[in-house]
Amino acid sequence: MTDTTSRRPLLTPKQVDMLRDYVPFVAISLVILLFWAISGDRFMSVRNWTFIAQQTPVLMLLAFAQLIVITTGSIDISIGSNLAFSAFLAALGMMWFGEFGLIVGILAGGLVGTVNGLIISILKIPSFVTTLAMLIIMRAVVIIISDGTSIYVTDGSISGGTNISSISAPWLLSLGQFPAIFILAATVAVLMWIFYEKTAFGQQLRALGGNEKVLRLLGTNVTIVKIKVFAAAGLMVGLASCVNLARAGAATPQAGLMIELDAIAAVALGGTPLTGGYGSVTRTIIGALTLAIVRNGLTIAGVPPSWSQVALGVLLITAISISLNRSKVDVVK
């Protein structure tokens, strides 16, 4: 008689899925323990964690924008250039309209996202190609409108010279410091969770990424949904640009260079597949925080920047290979 008990798996598929959901939390715990062991109090100091709390919100907001798009099975690699463009428009808006001009930056981000959505949904150009072109265009636009100069945020009166512009907004600088920036990020995170998990539009995101044809058969106007998806992501980038303006104290043409890759990495570290269909706001937050902690810990440990990039790449591949639920991914391209 064959012993069938020896062939029985140790864990059921449901239990495996539950364990996989906890991988991002285990990963961040191990990362913290590792750098604590390596750098001790330098890493665990209040000052260092305050610095991490100031650095993470911008990446987290951009990761939210990327999560919205990736859940539908698309991708947006223009968010770095959009960040720079929106921040510069926000600074110009404040110069023209006062403190309420900051809204101009948020709307500018939404406009770029809407244009992306229109091109992708109406002209049927793949999201990667569309947003790659937009990345190039918006970076050039920022350089043109800025003339290669920056706009600085100061806590005093407006001053400047031939090539220097500044705006007086001490409240904005305060917003970019701890704890204000942490409170703002936490508030947005809660609202994002409600939007993603508890609204009909959030359900449409997953349905669009899971099976677009079924969504069409149900009578949903997929074209309109796609435009809304990229517009919502653009508005989130616009908000991130304002937070970055507050944190950095300047709108520069170089802002956001390559940060789109960090945003994608943060989403992937949270276990969201780039093929779309499902995702998690909570795990995306953990992914963004893990990325920020690893960068910070490697810097404190004295690891050269080039080797830091290698370590981040290895971490990303390892985390995805463990957390990705391959049963929900039919095709890998």
C-alpha positions as CSV (number, residue, x, y, z in Angstrom):
1,M,0.0,0.0,0.0
2,T,1.3,3.4,-0.9
3,D,1.8,5.9,1.9
4,T,-0.2,8.9,0.6
5,T,0.4,11.0,3.7
6,S,4.1,11.5,2.7
7,R,3.0,13.2,-0.5
8,R,0.6,15.6,1.2
9,P,2.0,19.2,1.1
10,L,3.0,20.8,4.4
11,L,0.9,23.9,3.7
12,T,-2.3,24.3,1.8
13,P,-2.5,26.9,-1.1
14,K,-4.5,29.2,1.1
15,Q,-1.9,29.0,3.9
16,V,0.9,29.7,1.3
17,D,-1.0,32.8,0.1
18,M,-1.3,34.0,3.7
19,L,2.4,33.6,4.3
20,R,3.2,35.3,1.0
21,D,1.2,38.3,2.1
22,Y,3.5,38.7,5.1
23,V,6.7,38.7,3.1
24,P,7.0,42.5,2.8
25,F,6.6,42.8,6.6
26,V,9.2,40.1,7.3
27,A,11.6,41.7,4.8
28,I,11.4,45.2,6.4
29,S,11.9,43.6,9.9
30,L,15.0,41.8,8.7
31,V,16.4,44.9,7.0
32,I,16.0,46.9,10.2
33,L,17.6,44.2,12.4
34,L,20.5,43.9,9.9
35,F,21.3,47.6,9.9
36,W,20.8,47.8,13.6
37,A,23.4,45.0,14.0
38,I,25.8,46.7,11.6
39,S,25.5,50.4,12.6
40,G,24.0,50.2,16.1
41,D,22.7,53.5,17.6
42,R,23.7,55.5,14.5
43,F,21.0,53.7,12.6
44,M,18.4,53.5,15.4
45,S,18.8,57.0,16.6
46,V,15.8,59.4,16.7
47,R,17.6,61.8,14.4
48,N,18.1,59.1,11.7
49,W,14.5,57.9,11.9
50,T,13.3,61.5,11.7
51,F,15.4,61.8,8.5
52,I,13.8,58.6,7.1
53,A,10.4,59.9,7.9
54,Q,11.2,63.1,5.9
55,Q,12.6,61.2,2.9
56,T,9.9,58.5,2.5
57,P,6.7,60.5,1.9
58,V,7.5,61.7,-1.6
59,L,8.5,58.1,-2.7
60,M,5.4,56.7,-1.0
61,L,3.1,59.1,-2.9
62,L,4.8,58.3,-6.2
63,A,4.4,54.6,-5.4
64,F,0.7,55.2,-4.9
65,A,0.5,56.8,-8.3
66,Q,2.4,53.9,-9.8
67,L,0.2,51.4,-7.9
68,I,-3.0,52.9,-9.4
69,V,-1.6,52.4,-12.9
70,I,0.2,49.0,-12.4
71,T,-3.0,47.5,-10.9
72,T,-4.6,48.0,-14.3
73,G,-1.7,46.2,-16.1
74,S,-0.2,49.4,-17.4
75,I,2.9,51.4,-16.3
76,D,3.9,55.1,-16.0
77,I,7.5,55.9,-16.3
78,S,6.9,59.6,-16.8
79,I,6.2,60.4,-13.1
80,G,9.8,61.7,-12.5
81,S,9.5,64.3,-15.2
82,N,5.9,65.0,-14.2
83,L,7.2,65.6,-10.7
84,A,9.7,68.2,-11.8
85,F,7.1,69.9,-14.1
86,S,4.4,70.0,-11.5
87,A,6.8,71.3,-8.8
88,F,7.9,74.1,-11.1
89,L,4.3,75.0,-11.9
90,A,3.5,74.9,-8.2
91,A,6.4,77.4,-7.5
92,L,5.3,79.6,-10.4
93,G,1.7,79.5,-9.2
94,M,2.8,80.7,-5.8
95,M,4.7,83.5,-7.4
96,W,1.6,84.5,-9.4
97,F,-1.3,83.8,-7.0
98,G,0.2,83.5,-3.5
99,E,0.0,80.4,-1.4
100,F,-3.1,79.1,-3.2
101,G,-1.1,78.9,-6.3
102,L,0.3,75.6,-5.0
103,I,-2.9,74.0,-6.4
104,V,-1.5,74.8,-9.9
105,G,1.1,72.2,-9.4
106,I,-1.4,69.5,-8.4
107,L,-3.6,70.3,-11.4
108,A,-0.5,70.3,-13.7
109,G,0.3,66.7,-12.6
110,G,-3.3,65.7,-13.3
111,L,-3.1,67.3,-16.7
112,V,0.0,65.3,-17.7
113,G,-1.7,62.1,-16.4
114,T,-4.9,62.9,-18.4
115,V,-2.9,63.4,-21.6
116,N,-1.2,60.1,-21.0
117,G,-4.6,58.4,-20.5
118,L,-6.0,60.0,-23.7
119,I,-3.1,58.9,-25.8
120,I,-3.1,55.3,-24.4
121,S,-6.9,54.8,-24.6
122,I,-7.7,56.6,-27.8
123,L,-4.6,56.2,-30.0
124,K,-4.0,52.7,-28.6
125,I,-0.3,53.3,-28.0
126,P,1.1,51.1,-25.2
127,S,1.6,52.7,-21.8
128,F,5.3,52.1,-21.8
129,V,5.9,53.8,-25.1
130,T,3.5,56.7,-24.3
131,T,4.9,57.5,-20.9
132,L,8.5,57.1,-22.2
133,A,7.8,59.8,-24.7
134,M,6.1,61.9,-22.1
135,L,9.1,61.5,-19.8
136,I,11.3,63.0,-22.5
137,I,8.8,65.7,-23.5
138,M,8.1,66.9,-19.9
139,R,11.8,67.0,-18.9
140,A,12.4,69.2,-22.0
141,V,9.4,71.4,-21.1
142,V,10.7,71.9,-17.6
143,I,14.1,73.0,-18.9
144,I,12.5,75.4,-21.4
145,I,10.1,77.1,-19.0
146,S,12.8,77.3,-16.2
147,D,15.6,78.4,-18.6
148,G,17.8,76.0,-16.6
149,T,17.3,77.9,-13.3
150,S,15.6,77.0,-10.0
151,I,12.9,78.6,-7.9
152,Y,13.8,78.6,-4.2
153,V,11.4,78.6,-1.2
154,T,12.6,80.8,1.6
155,D,11.4,81.7,5.1
156,G,12.0,85.4,4.5
157,S,11.0,88.1,2.0
158,I,11.2,87.5,-1.7
159,S,14.7,88.1,-3.0
160,G,16.7,87.3,-6.0
161,G,19.2,88.2,-8.6
162,T,19.7,87.9,-12.3
163,N,19.3,84.1,-12.4
164,I,17.8,83.5,-9.0
165,S,14.1,83.5,-8.1
166,S,12.6,82.8,-4.7
167,I,9.3,82.8,-2.9
168,S,8.6,83.5,0.7
169,A,6.7,80.6,2.2
170,P,7.9,79.6,5.7
171,W,4.7,77.5,6.2
172,L,5.6,75.4,3.2
173,L,9.1,74.8,4.5
174,S,7.6,73.8,7.9
175,L,5.3,71.3,6.0
176,G,8.4,69.6,4.6
177,Q,9.8,69.0,8.1
178,F,8.9,66.3,10.6
179,P,6.3,65.8,12.1
180,A,4.1,67.8,9.6
181,I,5.3,65.8,6.5
182,F,4.7,62.5,8.4
183,I,1.2,63.5,9.4
184,L,0.4,64.6,5.8
185,A,1.7,61.3,4.4
186,A,-0.2,59.3,6.9
187,T,-3.4,61.2,6.1
188,V,-3.0,60.6,2.3
189,A,-2.2,56.9,3.0
190,V,-5.5,56.5,4.8
191,L,-7.4,58.2,2.0
192,M,-5.6,56.2,-0.6
193,W,-6.5,52.9,1.2
194,I,-10.2,53.9,1.3
195,F,-10.0,54.9,-2.4
196,Y,-8.3,51.7,-3.4
197,E,-10.1,49.2,-1.3
198,K,-13.6,50.6,-0.6
199,T,-14.7,52.4,-3.8
200,A,-16.2,51.2,-7.1
201,F,-13.3,52.8,-9.0
202,G,-10.8,50.8,-6.9
203,Q,-12.6,47.6,-7.9
204,Q,-12.5,48.7,-11.5
205,L,-8.7,49.1,-11.3
206,R,-8.3,45.4,-10.4
207,A,-11.0,44.3,-12.9
208,L,-9.2,46.2,-15.7
209,G,-5.9,44.5,-14.8
210,G,-7.5,41.1,-14.3
211,N,-9.5,40.8,-17.5
212,E,-10.3,43.9,-19.6
213,K,-12.5,42.0,-22.0
214,V,-14.8,40.9,-19.2
215,L,-15.1,44.5,-18.0
216,R,-16.1,45.6,-21.5
217,L,-18.8,42.8,-21.6
218,L,-20.2,44.1,-18.4
219,G,-20.9,47.4,-20.1
220,T,-18.1,49.5,-18.6
221,N,-16.6,52.2,-20.8
222,V,-13.0,51.0,-20.5
223,T,-11.7,54.1,-22.4
224,I,-13.1,56.5,-19.8
225,V,-11.8,54.3,-17.0
226,K,-8.2,54.3,-18.4
227,I,-8.3,58.1,-18.7
228,K,-9.5,58.4,-15.1
229,V,-6.7,56.0,-14.0
230,F,-3.9,58.0,-15.5
231,A,-5.6,61.3,-14.4
232,A,-5.8,60.0,-10.8
233,A,-2.2,58.9,-10.9
234,G,-1.2,62.3,-12.3
235,L,-3.0,64.1,-9.5
236,M,-1.1,62.0,-7.0
237,V,2.2,62.9,-8.7
238,G,1.1,66.6,-8.5
239,L,0.6,66.2,-4.8
240,A,3.9,64.5,-4.4
241,S,5.6,67.4,-6.3
242,C,4.2,69.9,-3.8
243,V,5.5,67.7,-0.9
244,N,8.9,67.5,-2.6
245,L,8.9,71.2,-3.1
246,A,8.3,71.6,0.7
247,R,10.9,69.1,1.6
248,A,13.7,70.2,-0.8
249,G,12.9,73.9,-0.6
250,A,13.4,74.4,-4.3
251,A,11.9,73.6,-7.7
252,T,14.7,72.4,-10.0
253,P,14.8,71.1,-13.6
254,Q,16.6,68.0,-12.3
255,A,14.0,67.1,-9.7
256,G,12.7,63.5,-9.9
257,L,15.5,62.1,-12.1
258,M,15.1,58.3,-12.2
259,I,12.7,58.4,-9.2
260,E,10.1,56.6,-11.4
261,L,12.3,53.5,-11.1
262,D,12.2,53.8,-7.3
263,A,8.4,54.1,-7.4
264,I,8.1,50.9,-9.5
265,A,10.5,49.1,-7.2
266,A,8.5,50.1,-4.1
267,V,5.3,48.7,-5.7
268,A,7.1,45.5,-6.7
269,L,8.6,45.1,-3.2
270,G,5.0,45.3,-1.9
271,G,4.3,42.1,-3.9
272,T,2.2,43.8,-6.7
273,P,2.8,42.1,-10.0
274,L,3.6,44.4,-13.0
275,T,1.0,42.4,-14.9
276,G,-1.8,43.9,-12.8
277,G,-5.0,42.5,-11.4
278,Y,-4.3,43.0,-7.7
279,G,-2.2,45.0,-5.3
280,S,-2.1,46.4,-1.8
281,V,-1.8,50.0,-0.4
282,T,-0.4,48.7,2.9
283,R,2.3,46.6,1.3
284,T,3.2,49.4,-1.1
285,I,3.8,51.6,2.0
286,I,6.0,48.9,3.4
287,G,7.8,48.6,0.0
288,A,8.5,52.3,-0.1
289,L,9.7,52.3,3.5
290,T,11.9,49.3,2.9
291,L,13.5,51.0,0.0
292,A,14.2,54.2,2.0
293,I,15.6,52.2,5.0
294,V,17.9,50.2,2.8
295,R,19.3,53.3,1.1
296,N,19.7,55.0,4.4
297,G,21.3,52.0,6.1
298,L,23.8,51.4,3.3
299,T,24.8,55.0,3.4
300,I,25.4,54.9,7.2
301,A,27.3,51.6,6.9
302,G,29.6,53.4,4.4
303,V,28.8,51.2,1.4
304,P,29.8,52.9,-1.9
305,P,26.8,54.1,-4.0
306,S,27.6,51.7,-6.8
307,W,27.4,48.7,-4.4
308,S,24.3,50.1,-2.8
309,Q,22.6,49.9,-6.2
310,V,23.7,46.3,-6.5
311,A,22.3,45.5,-3.1
312,L,19.0,47.2,-3.9
313,G,18.7,45.2,-7.2
314,V,19.4,41.9,-5.4
315,L,16.8,42.8,-2.7
316,L,14.2,43.6,-5.3
317,I,14.6,40.4,-7.2
318,T,14.7,38.3,-4.0
319,A,11.6,40.0,-2.5
320,I,9.6,39.6,-5.8
321,S,10.6,36.0,-6.3
322,I,9.3,35.1,-2.8
323,S,6.2,37.3,-2.6
324,L,4.9,37.0,-6.2
325,N,1.9,34.7,-6.5
326,R,2.6,32.9,-9.7
327,S,-0.8,31.2,-9.8
328,K,-2.3,34.6,-10.6
329,V,0.2,35.4,-13.4
330,D,-0.6,33.5,-16.6
331,V,2.1,34.9,-18.8
332,V,5.5,36.3,-18.0
333,K,7.0,38.6,-20.7
